[in-house]
Amino acid sequence: MDINTFPVITDDVPPPGTTAGDAARLEYIGEVLALCGDVKRLWVPKSSDGTTSTDASRNAATLTHAATIAGRMSQLGSGLAVSFDGVADYSSYPDAADLTHGDSSTDEAFTVVTLLNPTALSGNQEICSKFDTSTGATQKEWRTFCSGASFFANSQDDSAGARIGRSSSSNLSNATWALMTSVYDGSGVAAGWATYKQGTQWDTTDDTSGTYVAMENKTSVVYIGASKGAAAMTNYFSGKVAMNLIMKGRLNTDQMWTLTALTNGFFGLTLS
């Protein structure tokens, strides 16, 4: 992508694609990795990305975009936001053992963070999920998604057709940035899940069904911006995403506060 697409806003905000902007991106990535510890995937869009992006964690996994993100990126501080059209756009990481957090009998703690800006909150819209409901061959592990303007996070026991999680009664807002963090302590109960907006707890209600034991090691890819339905892709997200992180372990509230401050600085936001 032509770096001239991203003009300098002020001398203090180096635009993406410039030497200073790329240095700011690397500094942000380094600070996030140091803060969060065992990061499995970290997507911070880069100006040269097209049909794929490389995860910024030590795993360097490939994130494949259903359609090139060149031309879908806009400047956000020193970072970039990628638009999702709510119709056909999504991204995916291939299935991997480090993206599974249960072994059919016990779960482990993990965290999912996404910096998002919805534009048309209605119906179910997937944010970041390892979730496939193909007819006769479901592959369900975990989800973060919006249902209307409410935010949900849950884990799935695929063979039992069960789930545990939490949802919010407070609504997200269209055209407004939010740093949404979903944390699970691996306890196997709904109360083990919590969601946070800008480091402030957001969940209010249990989201449960069936008799849950644990997540299983299934084969679904990890989707950003959609999920696999009975026969085709579905639950497309309409809006923008500027950062996504998946990590082993549970971020605490102090870490979330620090992550919000780092994200404000890099992306030129004032989230609180």
Legacy VTK file of the C-alpha trace (Angstrom):
# vtk DataFile Version 3.0
C-alpha trace
ASCII
DATASET POLYDATA
POINTS 272 float
0.000 0.000 0.000
1.164 3.514 -0.854
2.275 5.130 2.410
0.978 8.447 1.066
-2.482 7.065 1.871
-1.654 7.744 5.507
-0.742 11.441 5.953
0.924 12.680 9.102
-1.700 13.974 11.514
0.770 15.662 13.850
4.492 15.468 14.425
3.752 13.251 17.432
1.837 10.660 15.414
4.090 9.078 12.776
1.894 7.519 10.090
1.964 3.803 9.276
4.245 2.761 6.442
6.913 5.363 7.256
10.166 4.591 9.051
8.925 6.300 12.195
5.481 4.717 11.920
6.902 1.220 11.483
9.159 1.813 14.492
6.126 2.867 16.557
4.325 -0.315 15.493
7.245 -2.499 16.558
7.464 -0.660 19.882
3.742 -1.215 20.504
4.040 -4.899 19.616
7.013 -5.307 21.923
5.210 -3.648 24.814
2.086 -5.775 24.301
4.080 -9.017 24.123
6.036 -8.114 27.259
2.855 -7.213 29.135
0.770 -10.218 28.141
3.298 -13.045 28.320
2.305 -16.237 26.490
0.772 -14.654 23.395
-0.311 -17.186 20.775
-1.467 -14.769 18.075
-1.200 -10.990 17.694
-2.528 -9.153 14.660
-1.530 -5.519 14.282
-2.218 -4.671 10.606
0.754 -3.516 8.550
0.643 -1.183 5.552
2.152 -3.820 3.243
-0.453 -6.487 4.091
-2.621 -7.816 1.277
-4.261 -11.245 1.200
-2.286 -12.378 4.246
-0.793 -10.944 7.427
1.875 -12.415 9.686
1.022 -12.769 13.342
3.393 -10.613 15.423
3.888 -13.184 18.188
6.889 -15.532 18.204
4.683 -18.089 16.421
4.525 -15.971 13.220
1.320 -17.684 12.070
-0.314 -16.688 8.803
-3.641 -14.845 8.963
-5.412 -15.272 5.616
-7.951 -12.695 4.473
-10.927 -13.759 2.356
-10.324 -10.604 0.309
-7.210 -8.454 0.227
-7.110 -5.804 2.935
-5.133 -3.455 0.687
-7.626 -0.652 0.101
-9.610 -1.638 3.215
-7.151 -0.059 5.655
-7.413 3.412 7.132
-5.068 5.275 9.451
-5.766 5.150 13.163
-3.036 7.059 14.970
0.195 5.271 14.055
-1.763 2.089 13.368
-4.235 0.841 10.817
-7.856 -0.230 11.000
-9.204 -2.853 8.597
-12.815 -2.599 7.446
-15.133 -5.618 7.354
-18.180 -5.209 5.122
-20.660 -7.420 6.984
-21.251 -9.419 3.793
-18.149 -11.318 2.697
-15.060 -10.088 4.573
-13.372 -12.266 7.175
-9.916 -13.496 8.159
-8.710 -16.813 9.557
-5.810 -18.575 11.237
-5.402 -22.293 10.519
-6.237 -24.770 13.251
-3.349 -25.320 15.648
-2.866 -26.999 19.011
-2.006 -23.717 20.744
-5.433 -22.298 19.841
-7.258 -25.107 21.653
-7.833 -24.647 25.389
-9.492 -27.877 26.494
-8.868 -31.617 26.303
-12.419 -32.972 26.727
-12.024 -33.288 30.489
-10.477 -30.012 31.673
-10.045 -26.495 30.347
-7.150 -24.034 30.594
-7.235 -20.279 31.035
-7.011 -18.019 27.995
-7.753 -14.460 26.886
-8.991 -12.896 23.643
-8.656 -9.141 23.005
-10.010 -7.212 20.013
-9.944 -3.505 19.227
-13.118 -3.001 17.205
-15.447 -0.360 15.878
-18.854 -1.732 14.828
-20.884 0.097 12.210
-24.161 -1.867 12.040
-24.928 -3.805 15.212
-27.746 -6.235 14.482
-28.143 -9.991 14.578
-25.145 -12.169 15.451
-21.742 -10.868 14.373
-18.621 -12.907 15.062
-15.593 -11.070 16.459
-12.960 -13.790 17.051
-14.020 -17.416 17.375
-12.993 -21.030 16.914
-16.469 -22.037 15.941
-17.855 -24.112 13.048
-21.432 -25.380 12.943
-21.220 -27.372 9.687
-24.132 -29.783 9.453
-23.166 -33.203 10.773
-19.609 -32.132 11.559
-19.677 -29.293 14.079
-16.313 -28.071 15.354
-17.127 -25.731 18.241
-14.562 -24.581 20.829
-14.935 -20.917 21.832
-16.526 -17.658 20.685
-16.481 -13.901 21.128
-19.330 -12.229 19.263
-22.010 -9.564 19.287
-25.713 -10.357 19.347
-27.369 -7.109 18.543
-25.392 -4.603 20.611
-24.617 -7.073 23.420
-21.191 -8.694 23.680
-20.838 -12.431 24.386
-17.923 -14.735 25.221
-18.247 -18.461 25.767
-16.641 -21.877 25.549
-18.302 -24.833 23.862
-18.462 -28.541 24.730
-19.088 -29.734 21.190
-20.023 -33.385 21.805
-22.442 -32.426 24.589
-23.934 -29.509 22.667
-23.293 -27.373 25.743
-21.755 -23.998 26.480
-20.771 -21.714 29.347
-20.036 -18.020 29.172
-21.104 -14.498 29.978
-22.937 -11.726 28.159
-23.527 -8.031 28.698
-26.743 -6.126 29.269
-24.935 -2.871 28.437
-24.728 -2.202 24.733
-21.815 -1.423 22.470
-22.228 1.607 20.227
-21.956 1.914 16.476
-19.098 4.039 15.120
-17.309 3.902 18.478
-14.009 2.192 19.241
-13.935 -0.378 22.033
-11.134 -2.552 23.398
-12.998 -5.745 24.290
-11.231 -8.339 26.436
-12.681 -11.784 27.117
-11.025 -13.827 29.866
-11.665 -17.398 31.002
-10.039 -19.015 34.024
-10.497 -22.619 32.867
-12.782 -23.529 35.769
-15.530 -25.132 33.676
-18.277 -22.851 35.001
-19.929 -19.732 33.572
-18.555 -17.563 36.372
-15.074 -18.401 35.121
-15.731 -16.155 32.125
-15.692 -12.355 32.188
-15.640 -9.619 29.575
-14.139 -6.155 29.887
-14.436 -2.948 27.899
-11.374 -0.719 28.259
-10.450 -2.717 31.361
-13.812 -2.227 33.074
-15.878 -5.344 33.629
-18.713 -5.471 31.114
-20.461 -8.836 31.531
-23.646 -9.083 33.584
-25.364 -12.362 32.752
-24.547 -16.081 32.478
-24.825 -17.559 28.972
-25.214 -21.317 29.446
-26.827 -24.304 27.788
-26.675 -28.034 28.450
-24.307 -29.955 30.718
-20.827 -28.617 30.119
-17.669 -30.629 30.875
-14.860 -29.031 28.860
-13.834 -27.817 25.442
-12.530 -30.445 23.045
-9.665 -30.396 20.571
-11.593 -29.794 17.361
-10.426 -28.781 13.890
-12.112 -25.429 13.243
-9.893 -22.582 12.140
-9.962 -19.344 14.159
-12.129 -16.777 12.412
-12.059 -13.007 12.736
-15.183 -11.309 11.425
-17.350 -14.352 10.594
-17.842 -18.045 11.381
-18.710 -21.224 9.513
-22.415 -21.967 9.497
-24.313 -25.111 8.598
-23.291 -24.938 4.940
-21.569 -21.582 4.377
-19.891 -18.668 6.106
-22.204 -16.610 8.307
-22.369 -14.062 11.148
-20.293 -11.480 9.274
-19.015 -8.509 11.259
-19.712 -5.003 9.983
-17.131 -2.491 11.150
-13.395 -2.137 11.679
-10.747 -4.120 13.543
-7.355 -2.635 14.431
-5.861 -5.276 16.748
-6.553 -8.839 17.827
-4.733 -10.928 20.440
-5.131 -14.511 21.654
-3.074 -15.631 24.635
-2.764 -18.438 27.140
-3.612 -17.342 30.673
-5.925 -14.720 32.074
-5.121 -11.017 31.920
-5.762 -9.268 35.220
-7.348 -5.835 35.537
-4.013 -4.044 36.010
-2.726 -5.582 32.791
-5.929 -4.593 30.997
-5.529 -1.018 32.218
-1.960 -0.947 30.913
-3.007 -2.503 27.597
-5.680 0.191 27.206
-3.073 2.918 27.847
-0.651 1.392 25.316
-3.451 1.054 22.763
-4.556 4.656 23.273
-1.009 5.854 22.698
-0.345 3.883 19.525
-3.746 4.239 17.882
-4.362 7.849 18.953
-7.488 6.974 20.952
-8.894 8.135 24.284
-10.532 4.933 25.488
-11.445 4.928 29.165
LINES 1 273
272 0 1 2 3 4 5 6 7 8 9 10 11 12 13 14 15 16 17 18 19 20 21 22 23 24 25 26 27 28 29 30 31 32 33 34 35 36 37 38 39 40 41 42 43 44 45 46 47 48 49 50 51 52 53 54 55 56 57 58 59 60 61 62 63 64 65 66 67 68 69 70 71 72 73 74 75 76 77 78 79 80 81 82 83 84 85 86 87 88 89 90 91 92 93 94 95 96 97 98 99 100 101 102 103 104 105 106 107 108 109 110 111 112 113 114 115 116 117 118 119 120 121 122 123 124 125 126 127 128 129 130 131 132 133 134 135 136 137 138 139 140 141 142 143 144 145 146 147 148 149 150 151 152 153 154 155 156 157 158 159 160 161 162 163 164 165 166 167 168 169 170 171 172 173 174 175 176 177 178 179 180 181 182 183 184 185 186 187 188 189 190 191 192 193 194 195 196 197 198 199 200 201 202 203 204 205 206 207 208 209 210 211 212 213 214 215 216 217 218 219 220 221 222 223 224 225 226 227 228 229 230 231 232 233 234 235 236 237 238 239 240 241 242 243 244 245 246 247 248 249 250 251 252 253 254 255 256 257 258 259 260 261 262 263 264 265 266 267 268 269 270 271
